[in-house]
Amino acid sequence: MLANRSMPRAAVIPELAYPEVEAAVDWLCAAFGFTPRLTMGGHRAQLNVGDGALVVTKARGTLAKGDRVHGVMVRVDDIDAHHARAKAHGAWIVGPPSDHAYGERQYVAVDLAGHVWTFSQSIADVDPADWGGVAGEL
């Protein structure tokens, strides 16, 4: 798998939504000993969790029971083949494969129970500063 400085090396990365990303990052680091890996304005951050990682995202609007507050990101080697397989097996594709400035090609799917999955393939090694990210401990 291609390494990308803008992406954690972990193969599976939980994504958790919070009303305020910066407050959540501060609290998670203080309470659980995580360390900032990368921040992207006030809408997204990556945290180091031992040899793993966690993505903190900005919740859309006020959180209510049943809102998406979590998802899972999985790194794969061939995003287009993975997408085709998921689609053939009935996954609801809510975001088709697309390239991003941070060096990833990603798609988003919902599984049979309504869980949201982001699948990501590194397509370039991109310095977070090149797209506006602020690096912590990479």
Steps between C-alpha positions, in 0.01 A plus 500: 500500500633843406599716799348848514599758763144632490355164607558283808672169425234299683285274280178564698427847635192586710330831418311672784287815464492768770323837521838680534809335352760709685334444840473127428868480400606684816285276719597169333870586523475611864270219616631206299857601415450514123723741306408729210621369164340749263239774519291630213348827610217453747323226304729195523803366687706183518627368833774248571378215719806286566580343161144568385302812419166671550329764285292766672241664275263792541144388565247648259260717698385406847543134582178315561433135574561298185734755336823373348756536773738231383633330192794286403773580249681207341810531286506276192743434215257528204211738567328450164492121528385529862223741400382268220486206739308694766252632242449150354411374847240771561691760701331840482766725344454852635825639359661339193880467470661841470850645532583749775774762534640321805614205286212259553239347270191420706140385485229481766250217542228403744467138603188289553458629858555867415865527608706748300832383354764711324745301288826671412797432275816711522583625150776748591721594792380853578643734761201618709626859467438476122121493554467704820544231765703567812724208596548386857682173567510321163 
